[in-house]
Amino acid sequence: GYPKGEDKVVFYDGDATLPTFMRDVWLNKTLFTKAVGLILQQAALSGPVRVFGEMVAILWTQGKVRAAIRLEELWNDLAKEQEFSLLCGYPKSAFSNQKDNELFLQVCGTHSHIHM
């Protein structure tokens, strides 16, 4: 492992990680907690964990909007069990339709801090 205090960057491909906890078009909470929780536990051995999540944006752009919102909720549930900071970014173009306004507000409602 890395000594405490040294920064370490680890990349996981969102497109490759999603299938580990997706079943059909929905997310399995147990599999998410197991797969992502293990990654976070391993990362925490080196110090504080900061996660940049792209999987919600991937789901959104695939048209799996409800699954994207559910994934945000799963991240929040995991944060109650493990300590990490989650940073999310979404392409502005994904929310360009008027019909997306309410859904965008739901996404924002799942976060503790929002910067636009």
C-alpha positions as a Markdown table, in Angstrom:
| # | Residue | x | y | z |
|---|---|---|---|---|
| 1 | Gly | 0.0 | 0.0 | 0.0 |
| 2 | Tyr | 0.8 | 3.7 | -0.1 |
| 3 | Pro | 2.0 | 5.4 | 3.1 |
| 4 | Lys | -0.6 | 7.7 | 4.7 |
| 5 | Gly | -0.4 | 11.2 | 3.5 |
| 6 | Glu | 0.6 | 10.4 | 0.0 |
| 7 | Asp | -2.0 | 11.1 | -2.7 |
| 8 | Lys | -3.0 | 8.2 | -4.9 |
| 9 | Val | -5.3 | 8.2 | -7.9 |
| 10 | Val | -7.1 | 5.1 | -9.0 |
| 11 | Phe | -9.3 | 5.0 | -12.1 |
| 12 | Tyr | -12.4 | 2.8 | -12.5 |
| 13 | Asp | -14.2 | 3.0 | -15.8 |
| 14 | Gly | -17.9 | 3.8 | -15.2 |
| 15 | Asp | -19.1 | 1.9 | -18.2 |
| 16 | Ala | -17.2 | -1.2 | -16.9 |
| 17 | Thr | -18.3 | -0.8 | -13.3 |
| 18 | Leu | -22.0 | -0.2 | -13.8 |
| 19 | Pro | -22.7 | -3.8 | -15.0 |
| 20 | Thr | -21.3 | -5.1 | -11.7 |
| 21 | Phe | -24.4 | -3.9 | -9.9 |
| 22 | Met | -27.0 | -3.3 | -12.6 |
| 23 | Arg | -29.6 | -5.9 | -13.4 |
| 24 | Asp | -31.5 | -5.1 | -16.6 |
| 25 | Val | -32.2 | -1.4 | -16.3 |
| 26 | Trp | -32.3 | -1.2 | -12.5 |
| 27 | Leu | -29.6 | -1.0 | -9.8 |
| 28 | Asn | -29.1 | -3.7 | -7.1 |
| 29 | Lys | -28.4 | -2.0 | -3.8 |
| 30 | Thr | -26.6 | -5.0 | -2.3 |
| 31 | Leu | -24.4 | -5.4 | -5.3 |
| 32 | Phe | -23.6 | -1.7 | -5.4 |
| 33 | Thr | -22.7 | -1.6 | -1.8 |
| 34 | Lys | -20.5 | -4.7 | -2.2 |
| 35 | Ala | -18.7 | -3.6 | -5.4 |
| 36 | Val | -18.3 | 0.2 | -4.7 |
| 37 | Gly | -18.0 | -0.3 | -1.0 |
| 38 | Leu | -15.0 | -2.6 | -1.5 |
| 39 | Ile | -13.3 | -0.1 | -3.8 |
| 40 | Leu | -13.8 | 2.7 | -1.2 |
| 41 | Gln | -12.5 | 0.5 | 1.7 |
| 42 | Gln | -9.4 | -0.3 | -0.2 |
| 43 | Ala | -8.9 | 3.4 | -1.1 |
| 44 | Ala | -9.4 | 4.4 | 2.5 |
| 45 | Leu | -6.3 | 2.5 | 3.5 |
| 46 | Ser | -4.3 | 5.3 | 2.0 |
| 47 | Gly | -6.2 | 8.2 | 3.6 |
| 48 | Pro | -9.3 | 10.3 | 2.9 |
| 49 | Val | -11.2 | 9.2 | -0.2 |
| 50 | Arg | -12.5 | 11.6 | -2.8 |
| 51 | Val | -14.6 | 10.0 | -5.6 |
| 52 | Phe | -15.5 | 11.6 | -8.9 |
| 53 | Gly | -18.6 | 9.9 | -10.1 |
| 54 | Glu | -19.4 | 9.6 | -13.8 |
| 55 | Met | -21.8 | 6.7 | -13.6 |
| 56 | Val | -24.9 | 8.9 | -13.0 |
| 57 | Ala | -24.1 | 11.0 | -16.1 |
| 58 | Ile | -23.6 | 7.8 | -18.1 |
| 59 | Leu | -27.0 | 6.5 | -17.1 |
| 60 | Trp | -28.6 | 9.8 | -17.8 |
| 61 | Thr | -27.2 | 10.1 | -21.3 |
| 62 | Gln | -28.4 | 6.5 | -22.0 |
| 63 | Gly | -31.9 | 7.7 | -21.1 |
| 64 | Lys | -32.0 | 5.7 | -17.8 |
| 65 | Val | -33.0 | 8.8 | -15.9 |
| 66 | Arg | -34.8 | 7.0 | -13.0 |
| 67 | Ala | -31.8 | 4.7 | -12.6 |
| 68 | Ala | -29.5 | 7.7 | -12.5 |
| 69 | Ile | -31.5 | 9.3 | -9.7 |
| 70 | Arg | -31.5 | 6.0 | -7.8 |
| 71 | Leu | -27.7 | 5.7 | -8.2 |
| 72 | Glu | -27.4 | 9.1 | -6.5 |
| 73 | Glu | -29.5 | 7.7 | -3.6 |
| 74 | Leu | -27.3 | 4.7 | -3.4 |
| 75 | Trp | -24.2 | 6.9 | -3.1 |
| 76 | Asn | -25.9 | 8.7 | -0.2 |
| 77 | Asp | -26.8 | 5.5 | 1.5 |
| 78 | Leu | -23.2 | 4.3 | 1.2 |
| 79 | Ala | -22.0 | 7.6 | 2.6 |
| 80 | Lys | -23.8 | 6.7 | 5.8 |
| 81 | Glu | -21.6 | 3.6 | 6.2 |
| 82 | Gln | -18.3 | 4.8 | 4.8 |
| 83 | Glu | -16.5 | 8.2 | 4.8 |
| 84 | Phe | -15.8 | 9.7 | 1.4 |
| 85 | Ser | -16.4 | 12.9 | -0.6 |
| 86 | Leu | -18.4 | 12.4 | -3.8 |
| 87 | Leu | -17.8 | 14.9 | -6.6 |
| 88 | Cys | -20.2 | 14.6 | -9.5 |
| 89 | Gly | -20.2 | 16.3 | -12.9 |
| 90 | Tyr | -22.9 | 16.3 | -15.5 |
| 91 | Pro | -22.8 | 17.5 | -19.1 |
| 92 | Lys | -25.0 | 20.6 | -19.3 |
| 93 | Ser | -26.4 | 19.3 | -22.6 |
| 94 | Ala | -28.0 | 16.4 | -20.7 |
| 95 | Phe | -30.5 | 18.8 | -19.1 |
| 96 | Ser | -31.3 | 21.0 | -22.1 |
| 97 | Asn | -35.0 | 20.0 | -22.5 |
| 98 | Gln | -37.7 | 21.7 | -20.5 |
| 99 | Lys | -39.0 | 18.3 | -19.5 |
| 100 | Asp | -35.7 | 17.6 | -17.7 |
| 101 | Asn | -36.1 | 20.5 | -15.3 |
| 102 | Glu | -38.1 | 18.5 | -12.6 |
| 103 | Leu | -35.7 | 15.6 | -13.0 |
| 104 | Phe | -32.7 | 17.8 | -12.7 |
| 105 | Leu | -34.1 | 19.2 | -9.5 |
| 106 | Gln | -34.4 | 15.7 | -8.2 |
| 107 | Val | -30.7 | 15.0 | -9.0 |
| 108 | Cys | -29.8 | 18.3 | -7.2 |
| 109 | Gly | -31.9 | 17.3 | -4.3 |
| 110 | Thr | -29.8 | 14.3 | -3.6 |
| 111 | His | -26.6 | 16.3 | -3.1 |
| 112 | Ser | -25.6 | 18.2 | 0.0 |
| 113 | His | -23.8 | 21.0 | -2.0 |
| 114 | Ile | -24.4 | 22.2 | -5.5 |
| 115 | His | -22.3 | 24.5 | -7.7 |
| 116 | Met | -23.5 | 25.4 | -11.2 |
